[in-house]
Amino acid sequence: MENGHSIPVFLTKLYTIVQGNQEQEILRFDESGRILVLADQDRLQQYLLPEYFGHKNLPSFLRQLNMYGFRKRHNNGVLEFKHKYFRRDGKRNEIEMVQQIPDQEDINTSIDQLRQTQQSLQSLIQNVATQNFMIMNTIMHHQQQMAETSTANFVRFAHLSDLISQVVSHFQIDAANEIENNLAHQRREAQRGLEYIIEDTEK
């Protein structure tokens, strides 16, 4: 099997180990070519893990197998692992189908993060709704104030118009009375003048 970008490094190294002649006594395929046999855990930990993976952590290696979906079983005290797509004669496209299974702890962490994000979004939506409500109340209050101010201005304007009309009317009446009085006075003066003229004429 040739390595490719879509095949994880762990699987590539594992396939290299089980295909090698020198490692057959430690980790190999069984006769069917479908089951991995871990024949010597100590030598795997002491030699193969440092050479291929850079550590001696056997539990970590076993967790990796579990995370990629290998099923573990005990056969006469020997650990065996099986994955339907990981075989001795496996094709590249089959090996690519061996996918890493998310760890339960990672899943729980992701769920918690999603819940926190959901709560944050709900809080944000609530804050936006509250702000919108406050803005609408403010707008309605200003509109009401403007309406009340307009009404008050209209009332004041109407009252002022009445006052102006009354003043104008008063001045008109006074002016008419004054004109009438002046005309009456002029008529009386004319009458007296006429009477004087008549008296002088009779003398």
Order of alpha helices (4+ residues) and beta strands (2+ residues): alpha-beta-beta-alpha-alpha-beta-beta-alpha-alpha
